[in-house]
């Protein structure tokens, strides 16, 4: 079994990779002021080897967000708030999936 190692910055990604992480989750939310920068995943993805499973976390709200992440070699997304706030979870998930079809 492998564990997802979460990182927020370049230094944390470097540390995780040196420790042998093969599944890397990158949080797009700044934990100091709670702003979200989707570019964080894209910048940090470029630091990880292609065979590292890369998961983008936080702030993913639209199919366009998912499409952009996919085009930048992000392997998976972790979506919580967007689905939890939606009154129709199934419709929201369908709309998000449109980004990768």
C-alpha positions, 0 to 999 in steps of 0.5 A, a space after each residue: 500500500 502507498 500513502 499520499 504525501 501532501 505538500 504545499 511548497 517547493 521545499 516540501 515537494 523536494 523533501 517528499 521526493 527525497 523521502 521516496 514519495 510516489 504519490 504526491 498531493 499538492 494543496 492549492 490553498 494557502 494555509 496562512 490566508 486561505 487563498 487558493 492558487 490553482 497554479 500551485 499544482 502546475 508549478 509543483 508538478 513540474 518538480 516531480 518525476 513523470 512516474 509520480 502520481 500527482 494529485 491536485 487538492 483544494 479549490 477545484 470548482 469547474 470542469 475548466 479547472 480540471 481540464 487545465 490540470 489534466 493538460 499539465 500532467 496532473 493525474 488526479 484531483 481531490 474535490 471536497 468543498 465544491 461537491 459538499 456545497 452543491 445541492 445536487 452532488 450527482 449533477 455537480 460531479 457530472 459537470 466536473 467530469 466534463 473537463 476530462 471528456 
